[in-house]
Amino acid sequence: MLMEEPGIRQSFARKEMKSALSGEVFGALINLSGRRRFTSQRIVLYALLASSGRAGAVDTARAALRLFCEAHEALVNGNAELPGVFSDRLRDAYFGDLQGDRNIRNFISIAEQTLEAIEGKSVRVPGLLEELVDSATPLLAVANQLTQIYEEESRQHAMTVKRQLLDIMTDIGSIAEHAHIVAFNAKIVAARAGNAGREFSVVAGELIDITVRIDSLVKAALRDSVA
């Protein structure tokens, strides 16, 4: 159901920044990673129930496996809404020491073989079930670590965005202050010009009012950001 690792690696350059990172995107990534954890346990549970003859258990297990695969595919390769593996830390988690992708794909392979064996009433069912159960615990540990990384990446991204916003608001405040000084000086010059400068004085006055309002909004935004 999933691409082999070389194909996944080759897709990074095309897909890792396909979607802009945002709070919504991070929320979707964290939810999908959490879905992997939940559905992996559901797969094991319903495989065991299916081996005991529980009606509909195989179909339920296959549906959970499908969700599991789709979530992993989206998290690794990305799609129109998600960026795939977008950071060095995630790349290392999936393909480095943690071997997240390899462990997850191994679990998928075992689950597929187990469900096929159950449907075919194969003598291999007990052995495959044992292998599936044994693989579930380390898989859950890997899934938990991956979810934690997504959560930490989300917090780091939020802090970066906040710093950038503070910088932008500070720049806007500086520009507004400079514009206020220029407008005030222009109003003085217009007043000295008498009737000839009356219209210009009105424009300068409006600009002063605008810069005062901008300054007020910037200060309020900075207070809210620091709070």
C-alpha positions in Angstrom: 0.0 0.0 0.0 3.0 2.3 0.6 5.9 3.3 -1.6 9.3 1.8 -0.9 11.8 4.0 0.9 13.9 5.0 -2.3 10.8 6.3 -3.9 9.8 8.2 -0.8 13.3 9.7 -0.5 13.1 10.9 -4.2 9.8 12.6 -3.5 11.1 14.9 -0.8 12.4 17.6 -3.1 9.0 17.8 -4.9 6.7 17.5 -2.0 8.2 18.5 1.4 7.2 22.1 1.0 4.2 21.6 -1.2 2.0 23.2 1.4 2.7 26.3 3.5 3.0 25.5 7.2 0.3 27.0 9.4 -1.5 26.3 12.6 -4.2 24.5 10.7 -1.6 22.3 8.9 0.2 21.4 12.1 -3.2 20.5 13.7 -3.9 18.2 10.8 -0.4 16.6 11.0 -0.8 16.0 14.8 -4.3 14.5 14.2 -3.1 12.2 11.5 -0.1 11.1 13.7 -2.6 10.4 16.5 -4.8 8.4 14.1 -1.9 6.2 13.4 -1.6 5.3 17.0 -5.3 4.7 17.5 -5.8 2.6 14.3 -2.7 0.4 15.0 -4.3 -0.8 18.2 -7.6 -1.2 16.4 -6.0 -3.4 13.7 -4.5 -5.7 16.3 -7.7 -5.9 18.4 -9.9 -6.8 15.4 -7.4 -9.2 13.9 -7.5 -11.1 17.2 -11.3 -11.0 17.2 -11.4 -12.2 13.5 -9.2 -15.1 14.4 -11.8 -16.1 17.0 -14.5 -16.0 14.3 -16.0 -12.7 15.2 -18.4 -11.7 12.3 -17.2 -8.6 10.4 -14.0 -8.3 12.4 -11.8 -8.8 9.3 -13.6 -6.0 7.4 -13.2 -3.7 10.4 -9.5 -4.5 10.7 -9.0 -3.9 7.0 -10.8 -0.5 7.3 -8.5 0.4 10.2 -5.5 -0.7 8.2 -6.6 1.4 5.2 -6.9 4.5 7.5 -3.5 3.7 9.0 -1.9 3.5 5.6 -3.5 6.7 4.3 -2.4 8.6 7.4 1.2 7.4 7.0 1.2 8.1 3.3 0.0 11.7 3.9 2.5 12.3 6.7 5.5 11.0 4.8 4.7 12.0 1.2 2.3 14.9 1.7 -0.6 15.9 -0.5 -2.3 19.1 -1.7 -2.9 20.2 1.9 0.0 18.6 3.8 3.8 19.1 3.3 5.0 15.6 4.0 8.4 15.3 5.8 9.3 19.0 6.1 12.1 19.1 8.6 15.5 17.4 9.3 14.2 16.2 12.6 11.3 14.4 11.1 13.4 13.0 8.3 15.8 11.6 10.9 12.8 10.2 12.9 11.4 8.4 9.8 14.6 7.3 8.1 17.4 7.8 10.7 18.0 6.1 14.1 14.3 5.8 15.0 13.5 4.1 11.7 9.9 5.2 12.0 9.0 4.5 8.3 10.6 1.1 8.3 8.9 0.0 11.5 5.5 1.3 10.3 5.8 -0.4 6.9 6.9 -3.6 8.6 3.8 -3.5 10.8 1.6 -2.9 7.7 3.1 -5.9 6.0 2.5 -8.2 9.0 -1.0 -6.9 9.4 -1.8 -7.6 5.7 -0.4 -11.1 5.9 -2.3 -11.8 9.1 -5.6 -10.7 7.7 -5.1 -12.7 4.5 -4.2 -15.7 6.5 -7.3 -15.4 8.7 -9.5 -15.0 5.6 -7.8 -18.1 4.1 -8.0 -20.1 7.3 -4.2 -20.7 7.0 -2.2 -22.7 9.5 0.0 -19.6 9.7 -2.6 -17.6 11.6 -1.3 -18.2 15.2 2.3 -17.4 14.3 1.3 -14.3 12.4 -1.0 -13.1 15.1 1.8 -13.5 17.6 4.2 -11.5 15.3 1.5 -8.8 14.9 1.0 -8.5 18.6 4.7 -8.4 19.3 5.2 -5.6 16.7 2.4 -3.5 18.1 4.2 -2.4 21.3 7.4 -1.0 19.6 5.2 0.5 16.9 3.2 2.4 19.5 6.4 3.7 21.0 7.6 4.9 17.6 4.2 6.5 16.9 4.2 8.3 20.2 7.7 9.7 19.5 6.6 10.9 16.1 3.5 12.5 17.4 5.6 14.3 20.1 7.9 15.6 17.3 5.0 17.0 15.4 3.7 18.7 18.6 7.2 20.2 19.3 7.6 21.3 15.7 4.2 23.0 16.0 5.2 24.9 19.1 8.5 26.0 17.6 6.7 27.2 14.5 4.2 29.2 16.6 7.1 30.8 18.4 8.8 31.7 15.2 5.6 33.2 13.7 5.1 35.2 16.9 8.6 36.6 16.7 8.1 37.5 13.1 4.8 39.2 13.9 6.4 41.2 16.7 9.2 42.3 14.3 6.6 43.4 11.7 4.5 45.3 14.2 7.6 47.0 15.5 8.6 48.1 12.0 5.1 49.3 11.4 5.2 51.3 14.6 8.5 52.9 13.5 7.1 53.8 10.1 4.0 55.3 11.7 6.1 57.4 14.1 8.2 58.7 11.2 5.1 59.5 9.1 3.6 61.3 12.1 6.7 63.5 12.4 6.7 64.2 8.6 2.9 65.0 8.7 3.3 67.3 11.7 6.1 69.2 10.0 4.0 69.4 6.8 1.1 70.9 8.8 3.4 73.6 10.2 4.7 74.5 6.7 1.1 74.5 5.4 0.0 76.9 8.2 2.8 79.3 7.3 1.6 79.3 3.7 -1.7 80.8 4.7 -4.7 80.3 2.4 -2.5 78.6 -0.2 -1.6 75.9 2.2 -5.0 75.3 3.7 -5.9 72.2 1.7 -2.5 70.7 2.2 -3.0 71.4 5.9 -6.2 69.4 5.9 -4.4 66.4 4.3 -1.6 66.6 6.7 -4.0 66.7 9.6 -5.7 63.6 8.3 -2.4 61.8 8.0 -1.6 62.7 11.6 -4.9 61.2 12.7 -4.2 58.0 10.7 -0.7 57.6 12.1 -2.0 58.1 15.7 -4.6 55.4 15.1 -1.9 53.1 13.6 0.3 53.7 16.6 -2.5 52.8 18.9 -3.3 49.6 17.1 0.4 48.6 17.0 0.8 49.2 20.7 -2.4 47.1 21.5 -1.2 44.3 19.2 2.2 44.2 20.9 0.6 44.2 24.3 -1.6 41.2 23.3 1.4 39.4 21.8 3.5 39.7 24.9 0.7 38.8 27.3 
